[in-house]
């Protein structure tokens, strides 16, 4: 009987200690900053966002990572799913799996330039971008659409339809918009590579500055929505 009493007492003590440890662990998960899940920005772009012809460390997407670390108290990670030569069709095909895998809070869509340079029909480009925007929003992500312009090789009508496509889509789906990704860069001395298409290393900080004012409100909205 004495032995049974001792065993019962020891069991009770260990049970209480285990409960106490479990309680402290649960409280720590609730209050520690590191317990918060990282927020994700998914960049869907072409060579302009895939560091074509420049070192990855100084490309605008990596500069964005550094900017977030410097200016934002929330935990953010940037997933760069950009591919050189990517079109809106390719982006639309890849996006669903990426949304499922990364569950981003924000999706930056920087596509369409290659479509325009190849003379793809604007309605087709628009449909692809529209599909990407809708898929992102249905997945619960905010969208930043990055506008592009192209040389007038295919005539004034084509150029106008292409250029107007981005603000029209932004209005239709209520997305944030970068009016022109290469603003202040395309005609700048030393800011474009010899091919006349891709920005140089010196232009990468300027690309970020073109994106940041339109991205920052989305960051703030995301942070506010989680409080």
PLY file of the C-alpha trace (Angstrom):
ply
format ascii 1.0
element vertex 227
property float x
property float y
property float z
element edge 226
property int vertex1
property int vertex2
end_header
0.00 0.00 0.00
2.85 2.35 0.86
4.56 1.57 -2.44
1.37 2.24 -4.34
0.94 5.56 -2.54
4.49 6.62 -3.39
4.06 5.65 -7.05
0.80 7.58 -7.20
2.45 10.66 -5.70
5.35 10.51 -8.17
2.95 10.07 -11.08
0.94 13.09 -9.95
4.07 15.25 -9.69
5.29 14.29 -13.16
1.82 14.85 -14.61
1.68 18.35 -13.13
5.18 19.17 -14.37
4.32 17.99 -17.86
1.16 20.09 -17.86
3.13 23.13 -16.70
5.74 22.68 -19.44
3.01 22.29 -22.06
1.26 25.46 -20.83
4.47 27.52 -21.03
5.16 26.18 -24.52
1.71 27.18 -25.74
2.05 30.66 -24.24
5.44 31.09 -25.89
3.99 30.22 -29.28
1.37 32.91 -28.81
3.60 35.75 -27.68
7.00 35.25 -29.27
7.51 37.37 -32.43
9.35 34.55 -34.13
6.26 32.38 -33.96
4.49 34.51 -36.58
4.34 32.99 -40.04
6.35 34.76 -42.70
4.38 36.77 -45.24
5.12 36.13 -48.88
5.48 38.25 -52.00
5.43 36.25 -55.23
7.06 37.91 -58.24
5.83 36.64 -61.59
8.05 38.28 -64.18
10.21 37.89 -67.24
13.89 38.69 -67.81
13.45 42.18 -66.36
12.81 40.56 -62.98
14.99 37.48 -63.52
18.28 39.42 -63.31
19.11 39.04 -66.99
22.61 40.36 -67.65
23.19 41.52 -64.06
24.37 39.92 -60.84
21.50 38.44 -58.85
22.66 40.18 -55.68
22.10 43.64 -57.16
18.96 42.87 -59.18
15.85 44.79 -58.20
14.07 41.79 -56.65
16.97 41.18 -54.29
17.09 44.90 -53.52
13.42 44.56 -52.60
14.31 41.84 -50.10
16.86 44.17 -48.53
14.40 47.07 -48.48
11.84 44.96 -46.66
14.40 43.98 -44.03
15.33 47.62 -43.50
11.89 49.23 -43.48
9.31 46.69 -42.38
8.73 45.15 -38.99
6.70 42.25 -40.35
8.38 39.09 -41.53
8.39 39.07 -45.33
9.89 36.65 -47.80
10.15 37.23 -51.55
9.71 34.31 -53.94
11.03 35.20 -57.37
9.34 32.96 -59.94
10.47 35.10 -62.87
11.84 33.41 -66.00
13.72 35.03 -68.88
11.61 34.92 -72.02
8.39 34.31 -70.09
5.08 35.29 -71.69
1.69 35.90 -70.15
0.56 32.49 -71.38
3.45 30.78 -69.62
2.85 32.80 -66.47
-0.85 31.97 -66.45
-0.05 28.27 -66.79
2.52 28.27 -63.98
0.70 30.49 -61.51
-1.90 28.09 -60.01
0.76 25.68 -58.76
2.83 28.56 -57.38
-0.16 30.00 -55.55
-0.87 26.61 -54.02
2.75 26.09 -53.01
3.63 29.51 -51.61
0.21 30.93 -50.62
1.42 34.50 -51.20
-0.06 37.59 -49.59
0.97 39.75 -52.55
1.53 38.83 -56.20
3.57 41.14 -58.43
2.75 40.49 -62.10
5.46 41.85 -64.40
4.62 40.22 -67.71
3.54 41.15 -71.21
6.71 42.70 -72.60
7.74 39.57 -74.48
4.21 39.15 -75.79
4.31 42.68 -77.17
7.74 42.30 -78.74
6.52 39.15 -80.52
3.36 40.82 -81.76
0.87 38.70 -79.83
-2.66 40.04 -80.07
-3.57 42.41 -77.21
-6.87 40.62 -76.43
-4.93 37.38 -75.88
-2.39 39.12 -73.65
-5.20 40.77 -71.75
-7.01 37.48 -71.20
-3.86 35.87 -69.82
-3.18 38.76 -67.45
-6.83 38.77 -66.43
-6.63 35.07 -65.58
-3.53 35.66 -63.45
-5.13 38.54 -61.58
-8.32 36.60 -60.88
-6.45 33.50 -59.75
-4.32 35.57 -57.38
-7.28 37.41 -55.89
-9.29 34.21 -55.51
-6.32 32.80 -53.58
-6.57 35.75 -51.19
-3.58 37.71 -52.50
-3.34 41.40 -53.28
-2.06 42.15 -56.78
0.44 44.68 -58.07
0.29 44.87 -61.86
3.43 46.23 -63.50
2.76 48.17 -66.69
4.95 47.97 -69.77
5.32 49.84 -73.04
6.75 48.66 -76.34
8.38 50.27 -79.39
5.94 51.26 -82.19
7.08 48.43 -84.48
3.56 47.10 -84.98
1.91 50.45 -85.59
0.20 53.12 -83.53
-3.01 51.17 -82.96
-1.23 48.10 -81.56
1.02 50.24 -79.37
-1.96 52.14 -77.96
-3.95 48.97 -77.21
-0.95 47.42 -75.51
-0.18 50.47 -73.38
-3.80 51.00 -72.31
-4.22 47.36 -71.38
-2.49 47.68 -67.99
-4.43 50.61 -66.50
-7.67 49.15 -67.87
-7.02 45.83 -66.14
-6.02 47.61 -62.95
-9.30 49.54 -62.96
-11.34 46.45 -63.78
-9.92 44.31 -60.99
-9.03 47.07 -58.52
-5.32 46.22 -58.37
-2.35 48.39 -57.57
-0.47 49.52 -60.68
3.05 50.53 -61.65
2.24 52.70 -64.69
5.51 51.99 -66.54
8.21 49.73 -65.13
11.02 51.36 -67.15
9.98 54.94 -66.44
13.09 57.14 -66.32
15.22 54.19 -67.39
14.41 53.35 -71.00
15.89 56.56 -72.41
18.49 57.08 -69.70
22.21 57.12 -70.47
23.92 53.93 -69.34
20.70 52.48 -67.95
19.95 49.98 -70.73
22.11 47.10 -71.90
23.40 47.02 -75.48
20.33 45.09 -76.63
18.15 48.10 -75.78
15.71 45.84 -73.91
17.21 44.97 -70.54
18.19 47.43 -67.79
21.79 47.59 -66.62
23.11 47.05 -63.12
22.94 50.80 -62.54
19.23 50.78 -63.34
18.24 48.14 -60.77
17.76 50.57 -57.85
15.61 52.72 -60.15
13.42 49.74 -60.99
12.84 49.22 -57.28
11.99 52.89 -56.83
9.40 52.59 -59.61
7.80 49.64 -57.81
8.11 50.63 -54.14
5.56 53.49 -53.90
2.87 51.21 -55.32
3.89 48.16 -53.30
4.18 49.87 -49.93
0.42 50.46 -49.48
-0.19 46.75 -50.11
2.33 45.88 -47.41
0.55 48.18 -44.97
-2.89 46.82 -45.90
-1.70 43.26 -45.38
-0.23 44.08 -41.98
-3.38 45.92 -40.87
-5.67 43.10 -41.99
-3.88 40.61 -39.75
-4.23 42.63 -36.54
0 1
1 2
2 3
3 4
4 5
5 6
6 7
7 8
8 9
9 10
10 11
11 12
12 13
13 14
14 15
15 16
16 17
17 18
18 19
19 20
20 21
21 22
22 23
23 24
24 25
25 26
26 27
27 28
28 29
29 30
30 31
31 32
32 33
33 34
34 35
35 36
36 37
37 38
38 39
39 40
40 41
41 42
42 43
43 44
44 45
45 46
46 47
47 48
48 49
49 50
50 51
51 52
52 53
53 54
54 55
55 56
56 57
57 58
58 59
59 60
60 61
61 62
62 63
63 64
64 65
65 66
66 67
67 68
68 69
69 70
70 71
71 72
72 73
73 74
74 75
75 76
76 77
77 78
78 79
79 80
80 81
81 82
82 83
83 84
84 85
85 86
86 87
87 88
88 89
89 90
90 91
91 92
92 93
93 94
94 95
95 96
96 97
97 98
98 99
99 100
100 101
101 102
102 103
103 104
104 105
105 106
106 107
107 108
108 109
109 110
110 111
111 112
112 113
113 114
114 115
115 116
116 117
117 118
118 119
119 120
120 121
121 122
122 123
123 124
124 125
125 126
126 127
127 128
128 129
129 130
130 131
131 132
132 133
133 134
134 135
135 136
136 137
137 138
138 139
139 140
140 141
141 142
142 143
143 144
144 145
145 146
146 147
147 148
148 149
149 150
150 151
151 152
152 153
153 154
154 155
155 156
156 157
157 158
158 159
159 160
160 161
161 162
162 163
163 164
164 165
165 166
166 167
167 168
168 169
169 170
170 171
171 172
172 173
173 174
174 175
175 176
176 177
177 178
178 179
179 180
180 181
181 182
182 183
183 184
184 185
185 186
186 187
187 188
188 189
189 190
190 191
191 192
192 193
193 194
194 195
195 196
196 197
197 198
198 199
199 200
200 201
201 202
202 203
203 204
204 205
205 206
206 207
207 208
208 209
209 210
210 211
211 212
212 213
213 214
214 215
215 216
216 217
217 218
218 219
219 220
220 221
221 222
222 223
223 224
224 225
225 226
